[in-house]
Amino acid sequence: MWLAPLVGALTSPLGFSLLLLGLAWLLRQRRPQLAWGLVLGTLGVLYALATPWLAYQLQQVQELGQPISAAQLQQVDAIVVLGGGRRFAAADEGGEDTVSDSQLVRLRHAAVLARQSGKPVLVSGGSPEGGVSEAVLMRQSLQRDFAVPVRWEEPRSHNTAENARFSAEILQAAGMRRIALVTHSWHMPRALRSFNQYGLEVIPAPTGQSAPPFLLPQSLLPSAQALWSSSQVCREAVGNLAYQLFHWY
């Protein structure tokens, strides 16, 4: 349970940069030129990944952003929306856990599709940290905030591969074969690959597509949001590799 977050942290731009800077510190006396090269190279790459221009280019390579069409939506048996995190002990929710801002983007899109089509909704997300599952929080939000009913909950999964496995069990038992899959566009390639492994016909219904950055030179100014976007792309690249090698992550 702890391995995936650890791998994700160490392979993120910030985590990997800290590893390289630590290596530079160890080499500072024996190989000072190499140590300085590592420091300057690490800072240069970190700066580049924090620019909106590069973050957008990376997202364009990674994401699957074509929206689902009205005709495609009418062909599906169900809508599946994947978990995307939570806010712990949210003060504005009376100290209770609630869905994250990122998750709300997915839920809103799923609600729009459900209203347009009348198709039943499955929410998928477990609770790696313990407590109430993301599926329960997603159901509560869809029903309370969007007035959209949820037919099925999948509360056991801890990663994308398990989202697919456990959701497929529920859907196939209910006779559902073709689904609209809702997740962020940068997460869609890995999610699509996972769900296709379990005999479902999957139509992507991505949301949260990247937008072009500001014009130069503003797009070369580093920002926390751009670094987060680049980190998501790196995380997905590691996840795709782990899934291809081990069917995990």
C-alpha positions, 0 to 999 in steps of 0.5 A: 500500500505504501509502495506506490506513493513512495515510487510516485514521490521519488520519481516526481520532479521534486523528489528526483531533484532532491535525490540528485542534489543529495548525490551532488552533496555526497560527491562535493569533495571527491568530484566537485565538478561533477557535483556542480554539474548535477546541481546546475543540471537539476535546477535547470530541469526543475525550472523548465518543468515549472514553466507553463510552456513546457508543462503544456507541451508535455500534457499534449503528448500525454493526454487523451482529450477528445470529448465524448460525442452525443452519439457515442454517449447514447451507445453506452450502458453505464457511466464510470467515474474514477476517484481522484482524491479527497480533502481530509477533515475539511473544515467547511464540511464539519471536519469530515472528509470530502471529495477533492477539487480535482475529483469535483471536476470529474464528478461534474462531467459525469453528472452532465453526461448522466443528465444528458443520457439517463445512463446509470452511474458507477463510482470507483475509489477505495480508501488506501488510508483507511476510513470512508471510501472515495466511492462513498464520498463521490456518491454523496457529492453526486447526489447532494451537489448535482442531484444525480443518483448513483447505482453502483459503488466500487469501494475496494480499489487502491489504484487504477488497475484495481479500479478497472478490475473491481468495476468490471466485476460489478458491471459484468454481473449487471450485464453492462458491457459498454461504458463511458469512462470519466477521468482526467485527460492526462489519466485517461491513457492508463485508465483506458488500458486498464479497463480494456483488459477486463472485457469491457468496451470503453469509450473515453469521456475525458475532462480537465483538458489542458489549455494553451499557456499565456504567450511568451515571455509569460509562459517561461515564468515558473509557476507552482501550477505548471510544476504540478502539471508536469509532475502529473505527466511524469507520474502517468509515465511511471504508472504506464511503465509499471502497468506494462511491466507488472499490471500494477499502479 
